[in-house]
Amino acid sequence: MKKIAFLAGTSGLIGMQLLHQLIKDSGYDVIISVGRRKLALKHEKLVQIVGDMTGLMDWDLEEKLRAEDIGGLMFPLWEAIRNQSLQIHAFCTLGTTIKNAGSQSKFREVDHDFAIGFAVFCKKFGASKFLIVSAMGADPQSKIFYNQVKGETEEDLKIIPFEYLGIFRPSLLLGQRSEFRFGEEVAKIFMKPMVWFKLAKNIRPIYEHQVAKAMIHYANQEKSVKVEVITSGEMQNY
């Protein structure tokens, strides 16, 4: 066992694509999905651990892995994590909307608190790289609440001493969401021609699989920088 991935936000648009890409990638031996509930998906490389994300730092990872154990398969995984004898890459695609969250404070809890908590959790177990989906326009000084929270999350992640922090700022996402978002659907109607004609690379909509592939690509590159912001235009190459 050489390399594993921690993944949070698996049920989301990019998270699901990322999970499928990681499963197909022979470079990752195990994917540990961290979340509030399990997906109706099983694979020999996938381990799903669930619980209350507000108490993530109190989770006993060994206990949760053993609870998913079938035939003692988790023992070597836990030993490798405990001894830090493998590479761990962490991928975060957590995100919601104020409408779905119900309030600004609940939105901040998911997009900021859970993301930071997940990062600290991953660092605790030896993750060397952390890659997160943020947003185009993220800025802690923004007057737009959504962009402000995304910007604050980016800044707070920089404090955690990962060897590499990759911040991905996609534009409007294309893909099959499990929920209907009226504003996004209207925007897609007007902006999709930009995709067809390959115009305005940095602001035109981007497919979820492009973001997922870009995250895995950047995770597996040797980097001389500790923090890198990847624009939507750069992700369009994948």
C-alpha positions as CSV (number, residue, x, y, z in Angstrom):
1,M,0.0,0.0,0.0
2,K,1.6,3.2,-1.2
3,K,-1.0,6.0,-1.5
4,I,-4.5,6.6,-0.3
5,A,-7.0,9.4,-0.6
6,F,-9.3,11.0,2.0
7,L,-12.4,12.6,0.4
8,A,-15.1,14.8,1.9
9,G,-18.1,16.0,-0.1
10,T,-18.5,12.7,-1.9
11,S,-22.2,13.0,-2.6
12,G,-21.9,16.4,-4.4
13,L,-21.5,17.1,-8.1
14,I,-17.7,17.2,-8.2
15,G,-17.3,14.8,-5.3
16,M,-19.0,12.0,-7.0
17,Q,-17.0,12.5,-10.2
18,L,-13.8,12.7,-8.1
19,L,-14.7,9.4,-6.4
20,H,-15.1,7.7,-9.7
21,Q,-11.9,9.1,-11.0
22,L,-10.0,8.0,-7.9
23,I,-11.4,4.5,-8.1
24,K,-10.2,4.2,-11.7
25,D,-6.8,5.6,-10.8
26,S,-4.4,2.8,-10.2
27,G,-2.1,5.1,-8.2
28,Y,-4.5,5.2,-5.2
29,D,-4.9,1.9,-3.2
30,V,-7.8,3.1,-1.0
31,I,-10.3,6.0,-0.9
32,I,-11.6,6.9,2.5
33,S,-14.8,8.8,2.2
34,V,-15.7,11.0,5.2
35,G,-19.2,12.3,5.6
36,R,-22.5,12.4,7.4
37,R,-24.1,9.4,5.5
38,K,-23.1,6.5,3.3
39,L,-23.5,6.4,-0.4
40,A,-25.3,3.5,-2.1
41,L,-22.1,2.6,-3.7
42,K,-19.6,-0.3,-3.0
43,H,-16.2,-0.9,-4.3
44,E,-13.2,-2.8,-3.0
45,K,-11.1,0.4,-2.9
46,L,-13.8,2.5,-1.1
47,V,-14.1,2.8,2.6
48,Q,-17.0,4.9,3.9
49,I,-16.8,6.3,7.5
50,V,-19.7,8.4,8.7
51,G,-20.7,10.5,11.7
52,D,-21.5,14.0,12.9
53,M,-19.1,16.4,11.0
54,T,-19.3,18.9,13.8
55,G,-17.4,16.5,16.0
56,L,-15.0,15.3,13.4
57,M,-11.9,16.0,15.5
58,D,-13.2,13.6,18.1
59,W,-13.7,10.7,15.6
60,D,-11.7,7.6,16.4
61,L,-10.5,6.7,13.0
62,E,-9.2,3.3,14.1
63,E,-12.6,2.4,15.6
64,K,-14.5,3.6,12.5
65,L,-12.2,1.7,10.1
66,R,-12.5,-1.5,12.2
67,A,-16.3,-1.1,12.2
68,E,-16.2,-1.3,8.3
69,D,-13.8,-4.3,8.5
70,I,-14.5,-7.5,6.6
71,G,-12.0,-10.3,7.2
72,G,-9.3,-8.1,8.8
73,L,-8.7,-6.0,5.7
74,M,-8.6,-2.7,7.6
75,F,-5.8,-3.8,10.0
76,P,-2.9,-3.2,7.5
77,L,-4.6,0.1,6.4
78,W,-4.8,1.4,9.9
79,E,-1.2,0.3,10.7
80,A,0.1,2.1,7.6
81,I,-1.8,5.3,8.6
82,R,-0.7,5.0,12.2
83,N,2.9,4.5,11.2
84,Q,2.7,7.2,8.4
85,S,4.2,4.7,6.0
86,L,2.1,5.8,3.0
87,Q,1.2,9.0,1.1
88,I,-2.1,10.6,1.9
89,H,-3.8,13.1,-0.4
90,A,-6.9,14.8,0.9
91,F,-9.6,16.1,-1.4
92,C,-12.4,18.4,-0.2
93,T,-15.5,19.2,-2.3
94,L,-17.7,20.2,0.6
95,G,-20.2,22.9,-0.3
96,T,-23.9,23.9,-0.1
97,T,-26.1,26.9,-0.8
98,I,-27.7,29.3,1.7
99,K,-31.1,28.1,0.5
100,N,-30.3,24.5,1.2
101,A,-28.4,25.3,4.4
102,G,-31.3,27.4,5.7
103,S,-29.3,30.3,7.0
104,Q,-26.0,32.1,6.5
105,S,-24.6,30.6,9.7
106,K,-25.4,27.0,8.6
107,F,-23.9,27.8,5.2
108,R,-20.7,29.0,6.9
109,E,-20.7,25.8,9.1
110,V,-20.6,23.6,6.0
111,D,-18.4,25.6,3.6
112,H,-16.0,26.9,6.2
113,D,-16.1,25.0,9.5
114,F,-16.5,21.5,8.1
115,A,-13.8,22.2,5.4
116,I,-11.3,23.4,8.0
117,G,-12.2,20.6,10.4
118,F,-11.7,18.1,7.6
119,A,-8.3,19.6,6.8
120,V,-7.1,19.4,10.4
121,F,-8.4,15.9,10.6
122,C,-6.5,14.9,7.5
123,K,-3.3,16.6,8.7
124,K,-3.5,14.8,12.0
125,F,-3.2,11.5,10.2
126,G,-0.3,12.6,8.0
127,A,-1.9,14.0,4.8
128,S,0.8,15.8,2.8
129,K,-1.4,17.5,0.2
130,F,-4.8,19.1,0.5
131,L,-6.9,20.0,-2.5
132,I,-10.1,21.9,-2.2
133,V,-12.9,23.2,-4.5
134,S,-13.4,26.9,-3.8
135,A,-15.1,29.4,-6.1
136,M,-14.2,31.9,-8.7
137,G,-14.4,35.3,-6.9
138,A,-13.4,33.9,-3.5
139,D,-12.2,36.9,-1.4
140,P,-12.4,37.4,2.4
141,Q,-13.0,41.1,1.8
142,S,-15.9,40.5,-0.6
143,K,-19.2,42.1,0.1
144,I,-20.9,39.0,-1.4
145,F,-21.4,36.6,1.5
146,Y,-20.7,33.5,-0.5
147,N,-17.4,34.8,-1.9
148,Q,-16.4,36.1,1.5
149,V,-16.9,32.7,3.2
150,K,-15.0,31.0,0.4
151,G,-12.2,33.5,0.7
152,E,-12.0,33.1,4.5
153,T,-11.8,29.3,4.1
154,E,-8.9,29.7,1.7
155,E,-7.0,31.9,4.1
156,D,-7.6,29.7,7.1
157,L,-6.4,26.6,5.2
158,K,-3.1,28.4,4.5
159,I,-2.3,28.3,8.2
160,I,-2.4,24.5,8.3
161,P,1.1,23.3,7.3
162,F,0.5,21.0,4.4
163,E,3.3,20.4,2.0
164,Y,0.9,21.5,-0.8
165,L,-2.4,23.3,-0.8
166,G,-4.2,23.3,-4.1
167,I,-7.2,25.8,-4.3
168,F,-9.5,25.2,-7.3
169,R,-11.7,28.0,-8.4
170,P,-14.1,26.7,-11.1
171,S,-16.7,28.9,-12.8
172,L,-20.3,27.8,-13.3
173,L,-20.4,24.0,-13.1
174,L,-22.0,21.8,-15.8
175,G,-23.2,18.3,-14.9
176,Q,-26.1,16.3,-13.5
177,R,-26.9,17.6,-10.0
178,S,-29.2,15.6,-7.8
179,E,-31.0,18.9,-7.0
180,F,-32.5,21.6,-9.2
181,R,-31.0,25.1,-8.9
182,F,-33.0,27.5,-10.9
183,G,-30.4,30.3,-11.1
184,E,-27.8,27.9,-12.4
185,E,-30.1,26.5,-15.0
186,V,-30.9,29.9,-16.4
187,A,-27.2,30.9,-16.4
188,K,-26.3,27.7,-18.3
189,I,-28.7,28.6,-21.1
190,F,-26.9,31.9,-21.7
191,M,-23.4,30.7,-21.1
192,K,-23.3,27.2,-22.7
193,P,-22.5,28.7,-26.1
194,M,-19.2,29.9,-24.6
195,V,-18.4,26.2,-24.1
196,W,-19.4,25.2,-27.6
197,F,-17.3,27.9,-29.2
198,K,-14.5,27.7,-26.6
199,L,-14.7,31.3,-25.7
200,A,-13.5,33.1,-22.6
201,K,-11.7,30.1,-21.1
202,N,-11.5,31.5,-17.5
203,I,-15.2,32.3,-17.2
204,R,-17.1,29.9,-19.4
205,P,-18.8,27.0,-17.7
206,I,-16.8,23.9,-16.8
207,Y,-17.8,20.3,-16.5
208,E,-17.5,18.6,-13.2
209,H,-15.3,15.8,-14.6
210,Q,-12.8,18.4,-15.7
211,V,-12.5,19.8,-12.2
212,A,-12.1,16.2,-10.8
213,K,-9.5,15.2,-13.3
214,A,-7.6,18.5,-12.7
215,M,-7.5,17.9,-8.9
216,I,-6.0,14.4,-9.3
217,H,-3.5,15.7,-11.8
218,Y,-2.3,18.5,-9.6
219,A,-2.2,16.2,-6.5
220,N,0.3,14.0,-8.3
221,Q,2.7,16.7,-9.6
222,E,5.9,17.6,-7.8
223,K,5.4,21.1,-6.7
224,S,7.9,23.8,-5.6
225,V,5.1,26.0,-4.3
226,K,3.2,25.4,-1.1
227,V,0.0,27.2,-2.1
228,E,-1.4,27.2,-5.6
229,V,-4.6,28.7,-7.0
230,I,-5.9,26.9,-10.1
231,T,-8.2,28.9,-12.3
232,S,-11.2,27.6,-14.2
233,G,-9.3,28.2,-17.4
234,E,-6.4,26.0,-16.3
235,M,-8.9,23.2,-15.3
236,Q,-10.4,23.4,-18.8
237,N,-7.4,21.5,-20.0
238,Y,-8.5,18.2,-18.4
